[in-house]
Amino acid sequence: MLTAYFRSQGYEALSVNWGEDAIKACRASRPDLIILDIRLPDIDGFEVANRLRSNQRTQDIPIIFLTEKRERRDRMRGLELGADDYITKPFDIQELRLRVRNSLRRTAQSTLTNPVTGLPEGALVDERLEECLQSNDWALILIGLDNLAGFREAYGFVASDDLQRAVSLMIHNAMRDVGGANDFLGQTDSARFILVTQLSTLATLEERIRSRLEPSLDYFYPLKDRGSETSTGKLTLHITSLTVNDGPFKNLNDLKARLARKLS
């Protein structure tokens, strides 16, 4: 019933009947939100939630428990597992629709920052680039970690996340040392950083970032793989720049297209 209802509301909905199947489905194709019962034929919904929260790929998916288990200890257990909401049966389907909508809106707002580094991304980066188009003194430094996906596959999500956080910290330190007070650092994706600065600081800042990052990447590998040019998941650093002098730019889409070509 819920699958049919939410599809009629314009959502893409998938349903599974077993807890193990739910875990597999979420890991195979990460959903935006999960509505989860507690009474399931194999493992219960609490175990499903616990295992989803324990996996890096699925740990941040919003979960709404929808169950006939009304006792306080069950509600508390669900909330302790990080559920975003706990609804008991019988329920008002219009209320459920609003709770789903609100949960998805909260999730959409949180995507304005990268979940690993906390740096601005998406609309916040676009907003700053729009400001550049209204100025005659700006420069962009583009920092790419090529083959981050291969590194992640070889050494795991934890090593990949540690790498991203370390790179963002090193860029921040370079900005603090030689950048301007209004410089901006964001991400266009997990492997691409974008720094907005002024023309006068571009050369010095770009060189400082390069000198800090290039010798540091090797330290993120296990000892046995350091210095190996053929090691699995070999990272390379790609730094380039784009300035107001490379224009004119027709609009934001034109600027972003030029950025994409610079990092390709």
C-alpha positions as CSV (number, residue, x, y, z in Angstrom):
1,M,0.0,0.0,0.0
2,L,2.8,2.4,0.9
3,T,4.7,1.7,-2.2
4,A,1.7,2.4,-4.4
5,Y,0.9,5.5,-2.4
6,F,4.4,7.1,-2.6
7,R,4.7,6.3,-6.2
8,S,1.4,8.1,-6.8
9,Q,3.0,11.1,-5.0
10,G,5.9,11.2,-7.5
11,Y,8.5,9.3,-5.5
12,E,10.5,6.3,-6.7
13,A,9.7,3.6,-4.2
14,L,11.2,0.1,-3.7
15,S,9.9,-2.5,-1.2
16,V,11.5,-5.6,0.2
17,N,10.1,-8.1,2.7
18,W,13.1,-9.4,4.5
19,G,15.7,-7.6,6.6
20,E,18.7,-9.1,4.9
21,D,17.3,-8.1,1.5
22,A,16.8,-4.5,2.8
23,I,20.5,-4.3,3.8
24,K,21.6,-5.7,0.4
25,A,19.3,-3.3,-1.5
26,C,20.5,-0.3,0.5
27,R,24.2,-1.1,-0.1
28,A,23.6,-1.8,-3.8
29,S,21.7,1.4,-4.5
30,R,21.7,3.9,-1.7
31,P,18.1,5.2,-1.1
32,D,17.3,8.7,0.1
33,L,15.2,7.5,2.9
34,I,14.1,4.2,4.5
35,I,10.7,3.4,6.1
36,L,11.4,0.4,8.3
37,D,9.1,-2.1,10.2
38,I,10.5,-3.8,13.2
39,R,8.7,-7.2,12.9
40,L,10.4,-8.9,9.9
41,P,10.5,-12.6,8.9
42,D,14.3,-13.0,9.5
43,I,16.2,-10.3,11.5
44,D,14.2,-7.5,13.1
45,G,14.2,-3.9,12.1
46,F,16.5,-2.9,15.0
47,E,19.2,-5.2,13.6
48,V,18.6,-3.8,10.1
49,A,19.1,-0.3,11.4
50,N,22.1,-1.2,13.5
51,R,23.9,-2.8,10.5
52,L,23.0,0.1,8.2
53,R,24.4,2.6,10.8
54,S,27.6,0.5,11.1
55,N,28.3,0.7,7.3
56,Q,30.0,3.8,6.0
57,R,28.0,3.7,2.7
58,T,24.6,3.6,4.5
59,Q,25.2,5.2,7.9
60,D,23.6,8.6,7.1
61,I,20.5,7.4,5.3
62,P,17.4,8.8,7.2
63,I,15.3,6.0,8.8
64,I,11.7,6.2,9.8
65,F,10.4,3.3,11.9
66,L,6.8,2.4,11.1
67,T,5.6,-0.3,13.5
68,E,2.9,-1.6,15.8
69,K,5.4,-1.8,18.7
70,R,4.2,1.1,20.9
71,E,6.1,0.5,24.1
72,R,8.5,3.2,25.3
73,R,11.5,0.9,25.4
74,D,11.0,0.0,21.7
75,R,10.7,3.7,20.8
76,M,13.8,4.5,22.8
77,R,15.8,1.7,21.2
78,G,14.8,2.9,17.7
79,L,15.9,6.5,18.5
80,E,19.1,5.3,20.1
81,L,19.9,3.6,16.8
82,G,19.8,7.0,15.1
83,A,16.3,6.8,13.6
84,D,15.0,10.1,12.4
85,D,11.4,9.3,13.4
86,Y,9.3,6.6,15.1
87,I,5.7,6.2,14.0
88,T,3.3,3.6,15.5
89,K,0.4,1.9,13.7
90,P,-2.4,2.7,13.1
91,F,-1.1,5.8,11.4
92,D,-2.4,8.7,9.3
93,I,-0.9,8.3,5.8
94,Q,-1.0,12.1,5.2
95,E,1.0,12.6,8.4
96,L,3.5,10.0,7.2
97,R,3.8,11.8,3.8
98,L,4.6,15.1,5.6
99,R,7.2,13.4,7.9
100,V,8.8,11.9,4.8
101,R,8.9,15.2,3.0
102,N,10.4,17.0,6.0
103,S,13.0,14.4,6.5
104,L,14.1,14.6,2.8
105,R,14.2,18.4,3.1
106,R,16.5,18.2,6.1
107,T,18.7,15.8,4.2
108,A,18.8,18.1,1.1
109,Q,19.9,21.0,3.3
110,S,22.7,19.0,4.9
111,T,24.1,18.3,1.4
112,L,25.2,21.9,1.1
113,T,28.4,20.7,2.8
114,N,30.6,17.7,2.1
115,P,29.9,15.0,4.7
116,V,33.6,14.0,5.0
117,T,35.4,17.4,5.0
118,G,32.6,19.7,6.0
119,L,33.5,22.0,3.1
120,P,30.9,23.9,1.1
121,E,29.7,22.2,-2.1
122,G,26.8,22.3,-4.5
123,A,24.7,25.5,-4.3
124,L,27.2,27.2,-1.9
125,V,30.0,26.8,-4.5
126,D,27.7,28.0,-7.3
127,E,26.8,31.0,-5.2
128,R,30.5,32.0,-4.8
129,L,31.2,31.5,-8.5
130,E,28.3,33.7,-9.3
131,E,29.9,36.4,-7.2
132,C,33.1,36.0,-9.2
133,L,31.2,36.8,-12.4
134,Q,30.3,40.2,-10.9
135,S,34.0,41.0,-10.1
136,N,37.0,41.9,-12.1
137,D,39.6,40.5,-9.6
138,W,39.3,36.8,-9.0
139,A,41.3,33.6,-9.6
140,L,40.3,30.0,-9.1
141,I,42.7,27.3,-8.0
142,L,41.5,23.8,-8.9
143,I,43.0,20.8,-7.0
144,G,42.2,17.3,-8.2
145,L,43.1,14.0,-6.6
146,D,43.2,11.7,-9.7
147,N,42.4,8.0,-9.1
148,L,40.8,8.6,-5.7
149,A,38.3,5.9,-6.6
150,G,41.1,3.4,-7.2
151,F,42.7,4.4,-3.9
152,R,39.4,3.9,-2.1
153,E,38.9,0.5,-3.7
154,A,42.4,-0.6,-2.7
155,Y,42.6,0.8,0.9
156,G,39.0,1.3,2.0
157,F,36.6,4.2,2.8
158,V,38.3,5.1,6.0
159,A,41.7,5.7,4.3
160,S,40.0,7.7,1.5
161,D,38.1,9.9,4.0
162,D,41.3,10.5,6.0
163,L,43.0,11.5,2.8
164,Q,40.3,14.0,1.9
165,R,40.2,15.6,5.4
166,A,44.0,15.9,5.4
167,V,44.1,17.5,2.0
168,S,41.4,20.0,3.0
169,L,43.4,20.9,6.1
170,M,46.7,21.4,4.2
171,I,44.9,23.7,1.7
172,H,43.4,25.6,4.6
173,N,46.8,26.0,6.2
174,A,48.2,27.3,2.9
175,M,45.3,29.8,2.7
176,R,46.0,31.0,6.2
177,D,49.7,31.5,5.5
178,V,49.6,33.3,2.1
179,G,46.0,33.7,1.1
180,G,43.6,36.6,1.5
181,A,41.0,37.2,4.2
182,N,38.1,36.6,1.8
183,D,39.4,33.4,0.2
184,F,36.9,30.6,-0.2
185,L,37.5,26.8,-0.3
186,G,34.8,24.3,-1.5
187,Q,34.5,21.0,-3.2
188,T,32.9,20.1,-6.5
189,D,33.0,16.4,-5.7
190,S,35.0,14.1,-3.3
191,A,38.1,14.3,-5.5
192,R,38.0,17.9,-6.6
193,F,38.6,21.1,-4.5
194,I,38.1,24.6,-5.7
195,L,39.7,27.7,-4.1
196,V,38.6,31.3,-4.8
197,T,41.3,33.9,-4.3
198,Q,42.5,37.2,-5.9
199,L,44.9,37.6,-8.8
200,S,47.6,39.0,-6.6
201,T,47.8,35.9,-4.4
202,L,47.3,33.3,-7.1
203,A,50.9,32.3,-8.0
204,T,52.1,32.3,-4.4
205,L,49.1,30.3,-3.1
206,E,49.2,27.8,-5.9
207,E,52.9,27.1,-5.3
208,R,52.4,26.8,-1.5
209,I,49.6,24.2,-2.0
210,R,51.6,22.2,-4.6
211,S,54.7,22.1,-2.3
212,R,52.6,20.9,0.6
213,L,50.5,18.3,-1.2
214,E,52.8,16.7,-3.6
215,P,55.3,15.2,-1.1
216,S,52.5,14.3,1.3
217,L,50.4,11.9,-0.7
218,D,52.8,9.0,-0.4
219,Y,52.3,8.9,3.4
220,F,48.7,7.8,3.0
221,Y,49.8,4.4,1.7
222,P,50.8,1.4,3.8
223,L,54.6,1.2,4.2
224,K,54.9,-1.6,1.8
225,D,53.3,0.5,-1.0
226,R,55.1,3.8,-0.5
227,G,57.2,5.0,-3.3
228,S,55.9,2.3,-5.7
229,E,54.9,3.8,-9.0
230,T,52.9,0.7,-9.8
231,S,51.1,0.3,-6.5
232,T,47.3,-0.3,-6.6
233,G,45.3,2.9,-6.3
234,K,48.1,5.2,-7.2
235,L,47.1,8.8,-6.6
236,T,48.2,11.8,-8.6
237,L,47.8,15.5,-8.0
238,H,46.3,17.8,-10.6
239,I,46.5,21.5,-9.9
240,T,45.5,24.2,-12.3
241,S,43.9,27.6,-12.3
242,L,41.3,29.8,-14.1
243,T,41.1,33.6,-13.7
244,V,39.0,36.5,-14.8
245,N,41.5,37.1,-17.5
246,D,40.6,33.8,-19.2
247,G,37.1,35.2,-19.9
248,P,34.7,36.6,-20.9
249,F,32.3,34.1,-19.4
250,K,28.7,34.3,-20.5
251,N,27.1,32.9,-17.3
252,L,27.6,30.4,-14.5
253,N,27.2,27.4,-16.8
254,D,29.8,28.7,-19.1
255,L,32.2,29.2,-16.2
256,K,31.5,25.7,-14.8
257,A,32.1,24.1,-18.3
258,R,35.5,25.8,-18.5
259,L,36.3,24.5,-15.0
260,A,35.4,21.0,-16.0
261,R,37.6,21.1,-19.0
262,K,40.5,22.4,-16.9
263,L,40.2,19.3,-14.6
264,S,39.6,16.7,-17.3
